[in-house]
Every structure is written in C-alpha cells, then in structure tokens.
Amino acid sequence: MLLDLLIYLVAGCVAGLISGMFGLGGGVVIVPVLIFVFGAQGVSVDVLMQMAVASSLAVIVISSVSSVRAHYQLGGVEWPIFRSMVIGIALGALTGAVVANLLSFDVLRTVFGVFLIAVALQMGFGLKPRADGRLPGLIGLNLAGYGIGGFSALVGIGGGTLTVPFLSRCGVVMQKAVGTSAACGMPIAVAGALGFIVTGWGRPDLPDYATGYVYWPAVAGIAVASYLVAPYGARLAHRLPPQLLRRIFAVVLSLIGLRMLFG
C-alpha cells in the first residue's frame, strides 16, 4: 500500500505540474496515468477504465474547489450561465457514468484516445473558436450542458476543453468563459463520480478501498500532490516559451492517444 501511495503521489505531481503549465484539467493527465498504474497492479480489465475515469472525477471534485474560489474572487464566473446549464450538466454527467459502465475496456480506451488526439491538435495548432454566435436560451444551454457533462464524465475530465470553446463561440469573453467553465466542472465531477460509485457498487472484481469504481488511495495521493505542485507548474510556464511548451505537450498527448488506439 505504501508503494502504491508513492506511485499516486508521483502521478499527482506530474498531473499538477502539467495542469499548472498548460491550464488543462487534470483528467487529461490523470486518466492515462491511472490506466498504466492500475494495469501494472493487475486490476481487472473489466473495471480498469471505469476505475481510472471515476477516480479522476473524484480528484477533480477536490481540486476544483480552489479553482472555483479563485475565479469567483476575481469576478470571472457568469453565474446566470452556470445556473442555466447546471441541471443539464449534472444529468449529462450521470448519463455518462451509466454509459461508461456498459462499455468495454477497448471501446472506452478508443474514445479516450480519440479525445486526446483532438486535444493535441487543438493545442498544437492553436485552434480557437470564432466568437460569431450568441448564447442560446434556457433549453439550449441545458442541452449543451447535457452533452458537455455526458462526454466529460465518459472520459473523466472537468469539461474545460468543451465548455470554454462553447462559451467562447457564444460570445462570452475568454476570462469569463474560463471562470464559468471552472464552476461547471464541479457538478460534472460530483455527478459523474456519484454515478460511477452507484454503477460500480458491489462488483466483486474491484480492489479493496474502492467505493464503486472510485479508488480512494489513488484519489488521495493524486489530489494532495497535484494541489501542491500546480502552482510551480504555473510559475514554470511563465519562464519557458509558451508556444514551444504547448507543441511539445501536444506531441506527447498525440503519442499517448495513438498508444491507446493501437496499443
């Protein structure tokens, strides 16, 4: 157990460093790391992907608290937009957890691999949506929230890679889009993690110290380490060429994505 906890602490340091450097939600890093670690520990392939995704969401519940607080203090959260999306987001995240429970390891791995490559392309080429639209009404925002929450829970992320482009395209200024996205990440993570706890409850092939698909030693180690290391990643980002960093990380994400697709 001590060796496992050390591994999770190291994984959390890597996740926190990259999150701080690139502003990415930890799930993009945490899920691949947990897939590798759980596989090395002999976790059953029938639950491996679900455990990685669920544990990532549980980490995001913890880490998003400080992020939301910071954006709130800076006045960066559009609360009317959040309130208009939160029901759809929560229902979507629950749906994503239910769907993930029904999918095989290979299907979930393929979905995550494609997602990583898409993020890598966006980072590498600096693709940004044009702000040529406007916010939809209440129904439209809830439908968008449902889609964002559903896919985010399916791959274990806080939704920033989806929410920020959506809000930016709808004409929300970038600072507000990022802050509102951080707030939206909380219900995604909470509802998604709860969904994975319920759908995985009582499975005999889960390891000790797991509640449903959420594996608490991994959550504790990664959450603590990533919280402590993320500020250093942010400082490092200001000292190194940002464009070069993003392209290097885009290459790394592409290689991980390809490994998931064809490994």
Steps between C-alpha positions, in 0.01 A plus 500: 500500500786742580659434161166554328448827685847616394410425139181705531690789658743502207208481256337792679819704471509439125131585465534816709811616316342457158168646614678807632716539189230459238176585681356159416268313729674219682290228337694524176808391695351303790300248294794376286723479809239300692444267205871420503525470881183294542610271217840449663326419829297226336158666514246308293462633147123485551515790747834668423374783277199568719722521809742738328221730382307489829808566712596789273158659550531459877836680490342781297231544767776585747726702271219707349415659836807725501461575130138611535585709805778679313282579198215610728725743687613646167140538382560257217189281534181578308260353756185548286658280230607246762150482648353455152733207422541322832196270480593383151864459605413285804257281307750463217778400740278236660413369154867490405580287806217258417614471137863447606391213724350327196800542269796267469859590575589516130214735415571739787872492423428586136271788595763643734774454242305694238426770757871538586595534135229766451633696799854464367400638160324793664806577711757444229332720242355751745148448368247737654127537432379820344271705721233533234200371691288582800381313802197276443199505731448292811416182310797541267741559788372193685533288185855626453568429868360150462734424212802654673425323828437167332821488299709647784386229742560236233870593476560628854560871443361819650364618167720803444613382157134500395340776708754772423474465118120485521470816710763681294314423181185636663672833552606468865838669557783255565556588867131450576488183290791349694355600839152372415649180364681447833169537683332256260776246570377453856154353419655293220748345743253455788220349291740290294683361804169421673380326185810282492464420869142380446563307178807327644350427840545139614714379209717211623789577263577839657799534739483584869456868591278561198150642528336398179755584233669776704831379641576718801878442542548632146266792562675600823854478366433677171279771651752601767803497271334676208362772728847572641691484170262686266623849607856403405378395157337839458824676593700284262261586219596867537870423467496276191384570140123432516455406134786250513364348820153457353636334187718262700207402719279464191748247362498311832118493506494380138737213581291399803182520292651287224623249758146467632357459153748240378658363818 
